[in-house]
Amino acid sequence: MGGVTSLFLIMFLIAGFAFAPLGYFIYKFTQENAKPFGETEPHGDSESWILDLVDKVIHKAKEIIQKK
């Protein structure tokens, strides 16, 4: 019977460590401002040369496909 109890405690500790990040995320998300990671910039709002290059490549590919 002691083996079952110790196995239960060990599994309970492992589950606690496994679900701790989820619990922390839920705790931070339910705070007043509901922003768990603070002020983050939405994806795509910042301009960069990589985004410009990708945009140009996409437009060129669309032009090539439409010509066919």
C-alpha positions as CSV (number, residue, x, y, z in Angstrom):
1,M,0.0,0.0,0.0
2,G,2.9,2.4,0.6
3,G,4.0,1.9,-3.0
4,V,0.7,3.1,-4.3
5,T,0.8,6.2,-2.1
6,S,4.3,7.1,-3.0
7,L,3.5,6.5,-6.7
8,F,0.5,8.8,-6.4
9,L,2.6,11.5,-4.8
10,I,5.3,11.3,-7.4
11,M,2.8,11.4,-10.2
12,F,1.1,14.4,-8.5
13,L,4.4,16.3,-8.3
14,I,5.1,15.5,-12.0
15,A,1.7,16.7,-13.0
16,G,2.2,19.9,-11.0
17,F,5.4,20.7,-12.7
18,A,3.9,19.8,-16.1
19,F,0.9,22.1,-15.7
20,A,2.6,25.0,-13.9
21,P,3.3,27.0,-17.0
22,L,-0.4,26.7,-18.0
23,G,-1.5,27.8,-14.5
24,Y,0.9,30.8,-14.6
25,F,-0.4,31.8,-18.0
26,I,-4.0,31.7,-16.8
27,Y,-3.1,33.6,-13.7
28,K,-1.4,36.4,-15.7
29,F,-4.2,36.5,-18.3
30,T,-6.9,37.0,-15.7
31,Q,-5.2,40.0,-14.2
32,E,-6.7,43.4,-14.7
33,N,-5.3,44.4,-18.0
34,A,-5.7,40.8,-19.5
35,K,-2.3,41.1,-21.3
36,P,-0.1,38.2,-20.1
37,F,2.9,39.3,-22.0
38,G,2.6,43.1,-21.4
39,E,2.4,45.6,-24.2
40,T,3.2,43.7,-27.4
41,E,3.2,45.1,-30.9
42,P,0.8,43.4,-33.3
43,H,2.5,41.4,-36.0
44,G,3.0,43.2,-39.3
45,D,2.8,46.8,-38.0
46,S,6.5,47.4,-38.0
47,E,8.2,48.1,-41.3
48,S,11.4,46.3,-42.2
49,W,13.3,45.6,-45.4
50,I,12.5,41.9,-45.2
51,L,8.7,42.6,-45.2
52,D,9.2,45.0,-48.1
53,L,11.3,42.4,-50.0
54,V,8.7,39.7,-49.4
55,D,5.9,42.0,-50.5
56,K,7.7,42.8,-53.8
57,V,8.3,39.1,-54.4
58,I,4.7,38.2,-53.9
59,H,3.6,41.0,-56.2
60,K,6.0,39.8,-58.9
61,A,4.8,36.2,-58.5
62,K,1.2,37.4,-58.9
63,E,2.1,39.3,-62.0
64,I,3.8,36.3,-63.6
65,I,0.9,34.0,-62.7
66,Q,-1.7,36.5,-64.1
67,K,0.2,36.8,-67.4
68,K,0.0,33.1,-68.1
